[in-house]
Amino acid sequence: MTVGERPDPILVLDDADYRYGAGPLVLRVEHIDVDDPITIDGELWYAVQGVQLGSGGAQRGHRRTYVRGRRIPGLT
């Protein structure tokens, strides 16, 4: 699912809701791979690509991570 013409959604995630990082993550979502989720501890997780944002909305670079499905609006 590629985000359409509307502004890219922003996810604010606790470290328990995304894989392979520590601390909160703010991500402006550009793409969600809805066709190939993985299962971890009985829950679906999706590969999400976007731009990591720092304090004040400063861009910190592109990021790809797995996000717990229930934390992605519109998927559950």
PDB file of N, CA, C and O in Angstrom, chain B, residues numbered from 101:
ATOM      1  N   MET B 101       0.854  -1.156   0.000  1.00  0.00           N
ATOM      2  CA  MET B 101       0.000   0.000   0.000  1.00  0.00           C
ATOM      3  C   MET B 101       0.899   1.217   0.000  1.00  0.00           C
ATOM      4  O   MET B 101       1.632   1.451   0.961  1.00  0.00           O
ATOM      5  N   THR B 102       0.849   1.986  -1.059  1.00  0.00           N
ATOM      6  CA  THR B 102       1.588   3.236  -1.113  1.00  0.00           C
ATOM      7  C   THR B 102       0.629   4.345  -0.738  1.00  0.00           C
ATOM      8  O   THR B 102      -0.516   4.371  -1.190  1.00  0.00           O
ATOM      9  N   VAL B 103       1.092   5.240   0.073  1.00  0.00           N
ATOM     10  CA  VAL B 103       0.247   6.337   0.510  1.00  0.00           C
ATOM     11  C   VAL B 103      -0.059   7.209  -0.695  1.00  0.00           C
ATOM     12  O   VAL B 103       0.842   7.554  -1.459  1.00  0.00           O
ATOM     13  N   GLY B 104      -1.334   7.568  -0.869  1.00  0.00           N
ATOM     14  CA  GLY B 104      -1.783   8.297  -2.061  1.00  0.00           C
ATOM     15  C   GLY B 104      -1.504   9.786  -2.015  1.00  0.00           C
ATOM     16  O   GLY B 104      -0.446  10.220  -1.558  1.00  0.00           O
ATOM     17  N   GLU B 105      -2.466  10.564  -2.491  1.00  0.00           N
ATOM     18  CA  GLU B 105      -2.289  11.990  -2.652  1.00  0.00           C
ATOM     19  C   GLU B 105      -2.398  12.754  -1.340  1.00  0.00           C
ATOM     20  O   GLU B 105      -1.945  13.895  -1.251  1.00  0.00           O
ATOM     21  N   ARG B 106      -2.987  12.147  -0.330  1.00  0.00           N
ATOM     22  CA  ARG B 106      -3.111  12.841   0.947  1.00  0.00           C
ATOM     23  C   ARG B 106      -1.736  12.887   1.629  1.00  0.00           C
ATOM     24  O   ARG B 106      -0.829  12.144   1.253  1.00  0.00           O
ATOM     25  N   PRO B 107      -1.590  13.752   2.620  1.00  0.00           N
ATOM     26  CA  PRO B 107      -0.289  13.810   3.315  1.00  0.00           C
ATOM     27  C   PRO B 107       0.069  12.461   3.929  1.00  0.00           C
ATOM     28  O   PRO B 107      -0.804  11.730   4.398  1.00  0.00           O
ATOM     29  N   ASP B 108       1.347  12.144   3.920  1.00  0.00           N
ATOM     30  CA  ASP B 108       1.800  10.879   4.490  1.00  0.00           C
ATOM     31  C   ASP B 108       1.431  10.820   5.972  1.00  0.00           C
ATOM     32  O   ASP B 108       1.655  11.780   6.709  1.00  0.00           O
ATOM     33  N   PRO B 109       0.863   9.690   6.407  1.00  0.00           N
ATOM     34  CA  PRO B 109       0.532   9.560   7.827  1.00  0.00           C
ATOM     35  C   PRO B 109       1.795   9.459   8.671  1.00  0.00           C
ATOM     36  O   PRO B 109       2.841   9.007   8.205  1.00  0.00           O
ATOM     37  N   ILE B 110       1.676   9.881   9.898  1.00  0.00           N
ATOM     38  CA  ILE B 110       2.804   9.814  10.826  1.00  0.00           C
ATOM     39  C   ILE B 110       2.451   8.842  11.938  1.00  0.00           C
ATOM     40  O   ILE B 110       1.408   8.965  12.579  1.00  0.00           O
ATOM     41  N   LEU B 111       3.337   7.867  12.160  1.00  0.00           N
ATOM     42  CA  LEU B 111       3.188   6.920  13.261  1.00  0.00           C
ATOM     43  C   LEU B 111       4.129   7.325  14.381  1.00  0.00           C
ATOM     44  O   LEU B 111       5.290   7.655  14.141  1.00  0.00           O
ATOM     45  N   VAL B 112       3.619   7.295  15.608  1.00  0.00           N
ATOM     46  CA  VAL B 112       4.445   7.504  16.796  1.00  0.00           C
ATOM     47  C   VAL B 112       4.407   6.176  17.539  1.00  0.00           C
ATOM     48  O   VAL B 112       3.365   5.771  18.054  1.00  0.00           O
ATOM     49  N   LEU B 113       5.549   5.507  17.590  1.00  0.00           N
ATOM     50  CA  LEU B 113       5.606   4.129  18.077  1.00  0.00           C
ATOM     51  C   LEU B 113       6.498   4.005  19.306  1.00  0.00           C
ATOM     52  O   LEU B 113       7.579   4.590  19.374  1.00  0.00           O
ATOM     53  N   ASP B 114       6.017   3.227  20.277  1.00  0.00           N
ATOM     54  CA  ASP B 114       6.870   2.825  21.398  1.00  0.00           C
ATOM     55  C   ASP B 114       7.804   1.731  20.901  1.00  0.00           C
ATOM     56  O   ASP B 114       7.507   1.084  19.896  1.00  0.00           O
ATOM     57  N   ASP B 115       8.914   1.512  21.573  1.00  0.00           N
ATOM     58  CA  ASP B 115       9.877   0.519  21.093  1.00  0.00           C
ATOM     59  C   ASP B 115       9.304  -0.892  21.053  1.00  0.00           C
ATOM     60  O   ASP B 115       9.830  -1.730  20.320  1.00  0.00           O
ATOM     61  N   ALA B 116       8.249  -1.191  21.809  1.00  0.00           N
ATOM     62  CA  ALA B 116       7.627  -2.515  21.765  1.00  0.00           C
ATOM     63  C   ALA B 116       6.779  -2.714  20.503  1.00  0.00           C
ATOM     64  O   ALA B 116       6.380  -3.839  20.200  1.00  0.00           O
ATOM     65  N   ASP B 117       6.501  -1.634  19.769  1.00  0.00           N
ATOM     66  CA  ASP B 117       5.619  -1.701  18.604  1.00  0.00           C
ATOM     67  C   ASP B 117       6.344  -1.685  17.270  1.00  0.00           C
ATOM     68  O   ASP B 117       5.704  -1.692  16.219  1.00  0.00           O
ATOM     69  N   TYR B 118       7.666  -1.665  17.296  1.00  0.00           N
ATOM     70  CA  TYR B 118       8.446  -1.789  16.064  1.00  0.00           C
ATOM     71  C   TYR B 118       9.665  -2.635  16.346  1.00  0.00           C
ATOM     72  O   TYR B 118      10.070  -2.787  17.499  1.00  0.00           O
ATOM     73  N   ARG B 119      10.250  -3.186  15.300  1.00  0.00           N
ATOM     74  CA  ARG B 119      11.369  -4.107  15.467  1.00  0.00           C
ATOM     75  C   ARG B 119      12.703  -3.439  15.206  1.00  0.00           C
ATOM     76  O   ARG B 119      12.893  -2.657  14.274  1.00  0.00           O
ATOM     77  N   TYR B 120      13.607  -3.801  16.088  1.00  0.00           N
ATOM     78  CA  TYR B 120      15.032  -3.504  15.939  1.00  0.00           C
ATOM     79  C   TYR B 120      15.348  -2.025  16.085  1.00  0.00           C
ATOM     80  O   TYR B 120      15.884  -1.374  15.188  1.00  0.00           O
ATOM     81  N   GLY B 121      14.988  -1.532  17.255  1.00  0.00           N
ATOM     82  CA  GLY B 121      15.342  -0.173  17.640  1.00  0.00           C
ATOM     83  C   GLY B 121      15.078  -0.021  19.126  1.00  0.00           C
ATOM     84  O   GLY B 121      14.499  -0.906  19.755  1.00  0.00           O
ATOM     85  N   ALA B 122      15.495   1.078  19.673  1.00  0.00           N
ATOM     86  CA  ALA B 122      15.262   1.348  21.088  1.00  0.00           C
ATOM     87  C   ALA B 122      14.710   2.760  21.230  1.00  0.00           C
ATOM     88  O   ALA B 122      15.164   3.688  20.561  1.00  0.00           O
ATOM     89  N   GLY B 123      13.736   2.907  22.098  1.00  0.00           N
ATOM     90  CA  GLY B 123      13.123   4.204  22.321  1.00  0.00           C
ATOM     91  C   GLY B 123      12.017   4.469  21.316  1.00  0.00           C
ATOM     92  O   GLY B 123      11.811   3.689  20.387  1.00  0.00           O
ATOM     93  N   PRO B 124      11.310   5.564  21.503  1.00  0.00           N
ATOM     94  CA  PRO B 124      10.206   5.887  20.608  1.00  0.00           C
ATOM     95  C   PRO B 124      10.685   6.181  19.187  1.00  0.00           C
ATOM     96  O   PRO B 124      11.805   6.643  18.971  1.00  0.00           O
ATOM     97  N   LEU B 125       9.806   5.900  18.227  1.00  0.00           N
ATOM     98  CA  LEU B 125      10.100   6.147  16.817  1.00  0.00           C
ATOM     99  C   LEU B 125       8.960   6.963  16.229  1.00  0.00           C
ATOM    100  O   LEU B 125       7.791   6.601  16.367  1.00  0.00           O
ATOM    101  N   VAL B 126       9.301   8.060  15.575  1.00  0.00           N
ATOM    102  CA  VAL B 126       8.325   8.867  14.837  1.00  0.00           C
ATOM    103  C   VAL B 126       8.654   8.673  13.365  1.00  0.00           C
ATOM    104  O   VAL B 126       9.760   8.978  12.921  1.00  0.00           O
ATOM    105  N   LEU B 127       7.681   8.162  12.609  1.00  0.00           N
ATOM    106  CA  LEU B 127       7.925   7.777  11.220  1.00  0.00           C
ATOM    107  C   LEU B 127       6.837   8.341  10.312  1.00  0.00           C
ATOM    108  O   LEU B 127       5.652   8.082  10.518  1.00  0.00           O
ATOM    109  N   ARG B 128       7.245   9.108   9.313  1.00  0.00           N
ATOM    110  CA  ARG B 128       6.308   9.556   8.276  1.00  0.00           C
ATOM    111  C   ARG B 128       6.249   8.445   7.240  1.00  0.00           C
ATOM    112  O   ARG B 128       7.220   8.208   6.521  1.00  0.00           O
ATOM    113  N   VAL B 129       5.122   7.770   7.162  1.00  0.00           N
ATOM    114  CA  VAL B 129       4.975   6.539   6.379  1.00  0.00           C
ATOM    115  C   VAL B 129       4.872   6.850   4.887  1.00  0.00           C
ATOM    116  O   VAL B 129       4.090   7.702   4.465  1.00  0.00           O
ATOM    117  N   GLU B 130       5.687   6.131   4.094  1.00  0.00           N
ATOM    118  CA  GLU B 130       5.634   6.238   2.636  1.00  0.00           C
ATOM    119  C   GLU B 130       5.077   4.976   1.992  1.00  0.00           C
ATOM    120  O   GLU B 130       4.442   5.048   0.940  1.00  0.00           O
ATOM    121  N   HIS B 131       5.310   3.809   2.616  1.00  0.00           N
ATOM    122  CA  HIS B 131       4.855   2.548   2.035  1.00  0.00           C
ATOM    123  C   HIS B 131       4.701   1.498   3.127  1.00  0.00           C
ATOM    124  O   HIS B 131       5.513   1.412   4.048  1.00  0.00           O
ATOM    125  N   ILE B 132       3.629   0.693   3.004  1.00  0.00           N
ATOM    126  CA  ILE B 132       3.399  -0.442   3.895  1.00  0.00           C
ATOM    127  C   ILE B 132       3.233  -1.674   3.023  1.00  0.00           C
ATOM    128  O   ILE B 132       2.394  -1.688   2.121  1.00  0.00           O
ATOM    129  N   ASP B 133       4.018  -2.703   3.280  1.00  0.00           N
ATOM    130  CA  ASP B 133       3.917  -3.951   2.525  1.00  0.00           C
ATOM    131  C   ASP B 133       2.829  -4.812   3.158  1.00  0.00           C
ATOM    132  O   ASP B 133       3.098  -5.617   4.049  1.00  0.00           O
ATOM    133  N   VAL B 134       1.587  -4.629   2.681  1.00  0.00           N
ATOM    134  CA  VAL B 134       0.455  -5.349   3.264  1.00  0.00           C
ATOM    135  C   VAL B 134       0.335  -6.777   2.743  1.00  0.00           C
ATOM    136  O   VAL B 134      -0.421  -7.576   3.295  1.00  0.00           O
ATOM    137  N   ASP B 135       1.070  -7.103   1.690  1.00  0.00           N
ATOM    138  CA  ASP B 135       0.958  -8.422   1.073  1.00  0.00           C
ATOM    139  C   ASP B 135       1.827  -9.489   1.722  1.00  0.00           C
ATOM    140  O   ASP B 135       1.647 -10.675   1.445  1.00  0.00           O
ATOM    141  N   ASP B 136       2.756  -9.103   2.571  1.00  0.00           N
ATOM    142  CA  ASP B 136       3.708 -10.082   3.096  1.00  0.00           C
ATOM    143  C   ASP B 136       4.029  -9.835   4.574  1.00  0.00           C
ATOM    144  O   ASP B 136       5.189  -9.609   4.919  1.00  0.00           O
ATOM    145  N   PRO B 137       3.010  -9.875   5.457  1.00  0.00           N
ATOM    146  CA  PRO B 137       3.303  -9.681   6.881  1.00  0.00           C
ATOM    147  C   PRO B 137       4.042 -10.887   7.452  1.00  0.00           C
ATOM    148  O   PRO B 137       4.014 -11.979   6.885  1.00  0.00           O
ATOM    149  N   ILE B 138       4.695 -10.669   8.572  1.00  0.00           N
ATOM    150  CA  ILE B 138       5.301 -11.768   9.313  1.00  0.00           C
ATOM    151  C   ILE B 138       4.526 -11.924  10.619  1.00  0.00           C
ATOM    152  O   ILE B 138       3.859 -10.992  11.068  1.00  0.00           O
ATOM    153  N   THR B 139       4.619 -13.095  11.219  1.00  0.00           N
ATOM    154  CA  THR B 139       3.939 -13.351  12.488  1.00  0.00           C
ATOM    155  C   THR B 139       4.989 -13.464  13.586  1.00  0.00           C
ATOM    156  O   THR B 139       5.940 -14.241  13.491  1.00  0.00           O
ATOM    157  N   ILE B 140       4.789 -12.669  14.626  1.00  0.00           N
ATOM    158  CA  ILE B 140       5.664 -12.715  15.802  1.00  0.00           C
ATOM    159  C   ILE B 140       4.751 -12.827  17.023  1.00  0.00           C
ATOM    160  O   ILE B 140       3.879 -11.983  17.231  1.00  0.00           O
ATOM    161  N   ASP B 141       4.952 -13.857  17.819  1.00  0.00           N
ATOM    162  CA  ASP B 141       4.140 -14.092  19.020  1.00  0.00           C
ATOM    163  C   ASP B 141       2.643 -14.012  18.723  1.00  0.00           C
ATOM    164  O   ASP B 141       1.878 -13.450  19.507  1.00  0.00           O
ATOM    165  N   GLY B 142       2.231 -14.577  17.585  1.00  0.00           N
ATOM    166  CA  GLY B 142       0.821 -14.640  17.238  1.00  0.00           C
ATOM    167  C   GLY B 142       0.222 -13.363  16.675  1.00  0.00           C
ATOM    168  O   GLY B 142      -0.987 -13.303  16.450  1.00  0.00           O
ATOM    169  N   GLU B 143       1.028 -12.348  16.442  1.00  0.00           N
ATOM    170  CA  GLU B 143       0.534 -11.087  15.892  1.00  0.00           C
ATOM    171  C   GLU B 143       1.172 -10.823  14.539  1.00  0.00           C
ATOM    172  O   GLU B 143       2.310 -11.220  14.287  1.00  0.00           O
ATOM    173  N   LEU B 144       0.419 -10.141  13.661  1.00  0.00           N
ATOM    174  CA  LEU B 144       0.960  -9.754  12.352  1.00  0.00           C
ATOM    175  C   LEU B 144       1.761  -8.467  12.473  1.00  0.00           C
ATOM    176  O   LEU B 144       1.350  -7.509  13.128  1.00  0.00           O
ATOM    177  N   TRP B 145       2.916  -8.478  11.820  1.00  0.00           N
ATOM    178  CA  TRP B 145       3.795  -7.313  11.739  1.00  0.00           C
ATOM    179  C   TRP B 145       4.041  -7.021  10.261  1.00  0.00           C
ATOM    180  O   TRP B 145       4.183  -7.941   9.456  1.00  0.00           O
ATOM    181  N   TYR B 146       4.091  -5.734   9.909  1.00  0.00           N
ATOM    182  CA  TYR B 146       4.212  -5.324   8.516  1.00  0.00           C
ATOM    183  C   TYR B 146       5.478  -4.506   8.301  1.00  0.00           C
ATOM    184  O   TYR B 146       5.872  -3.703   9.147  1.00  0.00           O
ATOM    185  N   ALA B 147       6.111  -4.730   7.138  1.00  0.00           N
ATOM    186  CA  ALA B 147       7.270  -3.922   6.758  1.00  0.00           C
ATOM    187  C   ALA B 147       6.763  -2.538   6.364  1.00  0.00           C
ATOM    188  O   ALA B 147       5.884  -2.403   5.513  1.00  0.00           O
ATOM    189  N   VAL B 148       7.325  -1.527   6.992  1.00  0.00           N
ATOM    190  CA  VAL B 148       6.922  -0.144   6.751  1.00  0.00           C
ATOM    191  C   VAL B 148       8.161   0.654   6.369  1.00  0.00           C
ATOM    192  O   VAL B 148       9.214   0.530   6.995  1.00  0.00           O
ATOM    193  N   GLN B 149       8.021   1.470   5.336  1.00  0.00           N
ATOM    194  CA  GLN B 149       9.102   2.351   4.907  1.00  0.00           C
ATOM    195  C   GLN B 149       8.654   3.788   5.066  1.00  0.00           C
ATOM    196  O   GLN B 149       7.488   4.114   4.848  1.00  0.00           O
ATOM    197  N   GLY B 150       9.583   4.642   5.446  1.00  0.00           N
ATOM    198  CA  GLY B 150       9.245   6.044   5.597  1.00  0.00           C
ATOM    199  C   GLY B 150      10.458   6.851   5.986  1.00  0.00           C
ATOM    200  O   GLY B 150      11.598   6.408   5.847  1.00  0.00           O
ATOM    201  N   VAL B 151      10.188   8.046   6.478  1.00  0.00           N
ATOM    202  CA  VAL B 151      11.240   8.953   6.916  1.00  0.00           C
ATOM    203  C   VAL B 151      11.123   9.106   8.428  1.00  0.00           C
ATOM    204  O   VAL B 151      10.073   9.474   8.954  1.00  0.00           O
ATOM    205  N   GLN B 152      12.226   8.815   9.113  1.00  0.00           N
ATOM    206  CA  GLN B 152      12.253   8.979  10.560  1.00  0.00           C
ATOM    207  C   GLN B 152      12.342  10.468  10.871  1.00  0.00           C
ATOM    208  O   GLN B 152      13.131  11.195  10.268  1.00  0.00           O
ATOM    209  N   LEU B 153      11.516  10.913  11.828  1.00  0.00           N
ATOM    210  CA  LEU B 153      11.496  12.314  12.213  1.00  0.00           C
ATOM    211  C   LEU B 153      12.039  12.477  13.622  1.00  0.00           C
ATOM    212  O   LEU B 153      11.784  11.656  14.503  1.00  0.00           O
ATOM    213  N   GLY B 154      12.783  13.540  13.816  1.00  0.00           N
ATOM    214  CA  GLY B 154      13.312  13.857  15.132  1.00  0.00           C
ATOM    215  C   GLY B 154      12.482  14.949  15.779  1.00  0.00           C
ATOM    216  O   GLY B 154      11.372  15.254  15.341  1.00  0.00           O
ATOM    217  N   SER B 155      13.038  15.529  16.822  1.00  0.00           N
ATOM    218  CA  SER B 155      12.323  16.585  17.531  1.00  0.00           C
ATOM    219  C   SER B 155      12.050  17.761  16.592  1.00  0.00           C
ATOM    220  O   SER B 155      12.896  18.135  15.779  1.00  0.00           O
ATOM    221  N   GLY B 156      10.877  18.322  16.718  1.00  0.00           N
ATOM    222  CA  GLY B 156      10.493  19.441  15.873  1.00  0.00           C
ATOM    223  C   GLY B 156      10.195  19.054  14.435  1.00  0.00           C
ATOM    224  O   GLY B 156      10.002  19.927  13.588  1.00  0.00           O
ATOM    225  N   GLY B 157      10.155  17.749  14.144  1.00  0.00           N
ATOM    226  CA  GLY B 157       9.839  17.297  12.796  1.00  0.00           C
ATOM    227  C   GLY B 157      11.024  17.228  11.848  1.00  0.00           C
ATOM    228  O   GLY B 157      10.845  17.016  10.649  1.00  0.00           O
ATOM    229  N   ALA B 158      12.226  17.404  12.368  1.00  0.00           N
ATOM    230  CA  ALA B 158      13.420  17.340  11.512  1.00  0.00           C
ATOM    231  C   ALA B 158      13.582  15.933  10.937  1.00  0.00           C
ATOM    232  O   ALA B 158      13.446  14.945  11.658  1.00  0.00           O
ATOM    233  N   GLN B 159      13.872  15.846   9.647  1.00  0.00           N
ATOM    234  CA  GLN B 159      14.065  14.554   9.000  1.00  0.00           C
ATOM    235  C   GLN B 159      15.407  13.964   9.409  1.00  0.00           C
ATOM    236  O   GLN B 159      16.437  14.637   9.369  1.00  0.00           O
ATOM    237  N   ARG B 160      15.378  12.684   9.806  1.00  0.00           N
ATOM    238  CA  ARG B 160      16.600  12.008  10.234  1.00  0.00           C
ATOM    239  C   ARG B 160      17.039  10.935   9.255  1.00  0.00           C
ATOM    240  O   ARG B 160      18.042  10.260   9.485  1.00  0.00           O
ATOM    241  N   GLY B 161      16.300  10.769   8.167  1.00  0.00           N
ATOM    242  CA  GLY B 161      16.689   9.798   7.158  1.00  0.00           C
ATOM    243  C   GLY B 161      15.622   8.748   6.927  1.00  0.00           C
ATOM    244  O   GLY B 161      14.666   8.624   7.692  1.00  0.00           O
ATOM    245  N   HIS B 162      15.808   7.988   5.845  1.00  0.00           N
ATOM    246  CA  HIS B 162      14.871   6.926   5.505  1.00  0.00           C
ATOM    247  C   HIS B 162      15.044   5.751   6.449  1.00  0.00           C
ATOM    248  O   HIS B 162      16.143   5.464   6.923  1.00  0.00           O
ATOM    249  N   ARG B 163      13.933   5.079   6.708  1.00  0.00           N
ATOM    250  CA  ARG B 163      13.952   3.964   7.645  1.00  0.00           C
ATOM    251  C   ARG B 163      12.987   2.895   7.159  1.00  0.00           C
ATOM    252  O   ARG B 163      11.903   3.204   6.665  1.00  0.00           O
ATOM    253  N   ARG B 164      13.384   1.645   7.299  1.00  0.00           N
ATOM    254  CA  ARG B 164      12.509   0.498   7.044  1.00  0.00           C
ATOM    255  C   ARG B 164      12.509  -0.323   8.319  1.00  0.00           C
ATOM    256  O   ARG B 164      13.563  -0.635   8.873  1.00  0.00           O
ATOM    257  N   THR B 165      11.322  -0.668   8.775  1.00  0.00           N
ATOM    258  CA  THR B 165      11.194  -1.421  10.007  1.00  0.00           C
ATOM    259  C   THR B 165       9.911  -2.239   9.965  1.00  0.00           C
ATOM    260  O   THR B 165       9.038  -1.992   9.134  1.00  0.00           O
ATOM    261  N   TYR B 166       9.802  -3.201  10.853  1.00  0.00           N
ATOM    262  CA  TYR B 166       8.549  -3.945  11.003  1.00  0.00           C
ATOM    263  C   TYR B 166       7.745  -3.304  12.120  1.00  0.00           C
ATOM    264  O   TYR B 166       8.272  -2.989  13.187  1.00  0.00           O
ATOM    265  N   VAL B 167       6.437  -3.112  11.851  1.00  0.00           N
ATOM    266  CA  VAL B 167       5.548  -2.460  12.807  1.00  0.00           C
ATOM    267  C   VAL B 167       4.399  -3.414  13.128  1.00  0.00           C
ATOM    268  O   VAL B 167       3.840  -4.065  12.246  1.00  0.00           O
ATOM    269  N   ARG B 168       4.067  -3.475  14.410  1.00  0.00           N
ATOM    270  CA  ARG B 168       2.940  -4.287  14.880  1.00  0.00           C
ATOM    271  C   ARG B 168       1.672  -3.824  14.160  1.00  0.00           C
ATOM    272  O   ARG B 168       1.358  -2.634  14.144  1.00  0.00           O
ATOM    273  N   GLY B 169       0.942  -4.781  13.561  1.00  0.00           N
ATOM    274  CA  GLY B 169      -0.218  -4.453  12.743  1.00  0.00           C
ATOM    275  C   GLY B 169      -1.278  -3.622  13.432  1.00  0.00           C
ATOM    276  O   GLY B 169      -1.874  -2.741  12.813  1.00  0.00           O
ATOM    277  N   ARG B 170      -1.523  -3.890  14.716  1.00  0.00           N
ATOM    278  CA  ARG B 170      -2.581  -3.150  15.408  1.00  0.00           C
ATOM    279  C   ARG B 170      -2.223  -1.684  15.642  1.00  0.00           C
ATOM    280  O   ARG B 170      -3.073  -0.899  16.063  1.00  0.00           O
ATOM    281  N   ARG B 171      -0.982  -1.313  15.374  1.00  0.00           N
ATOM    282  CA  ARG B 171      -0.555   0.093  15.530  1.00  0.00           C
ATOM    283  C   ARG B 171      -0.649   0.875  14.217  1.00  0.00           C
ATOM    284  O   ARG B 171      -0.347   2.068  14.174  1.00  0.00           O
ATOM    285  N   ILE B 172      -1.069   0.193  13.153  1.00  0.00           N
ATOM    286  CA  ILE B 172      -1.182   0.854  11.849  1.00  0.00           C
ATOM    287  C   ILE B 172      -2.662   1.105  11.575  1.00  0.00           C
ATOM    288  O   ILE B 172      -3.418   0.156  11.368  1.00  0.00           O
ATOM    289  N   PRO B 173      -3.087   2.369  11.569  1.00  0.00           N
ATOM    290  CA  PRO B 173      -4.498   2.674  11.339  1.00  0.00           C
ATOM    291  C   PRO B 173      -4.969   2.116   9.993  1.00  0.00           C
ATOM    292  O   PRO B 173      -4.268   2.201   8.984  1.00  0.00           O
ATOM    293  N   GLY B 174      -6.167   1.547  10.007  1.00  0.00           N
ATOM    294  CA  GLY B 174      -6.765   1.039   8.781  1.00  0.00           C
ATOM    295  C   GLY B 174      -6.455  -0.412   8.461  1.00  0.00           C
ATOM    296  O   GLY B 174      -7.036  -0.966   7.528  1.00  0.00           O
ATOM    297  N   LEU B 175      -5.556  -1.047   9.207  1.00  0.00           N
ATOM    298  CA  LEU B 175      -5.230  -2.454   8.927  1.00  0.00           C
ATOM    299  C   LEU B 175      -5.981  -3.423   9.818  1.00  0.00           C
ATOM    300  O   LEU B 175      -6.105  -4.600   9.480  1.00  0.00           O
ATOM    301  N   THR B 176      -6.481  -2.957  10.942  1.00  0.00           N
ATOM    302  CA  THR B 176      -7.149  -3.877  11.865  1.00  0.00           C
ATOM    303  C   THR B 176      -8.631  -3.627  11.924  1.00  0.00           C
ATOM    304  O   THR B 176      -9.344  -4.315  12.653  1.00  0.00           O
TER     305      THR B 176
END
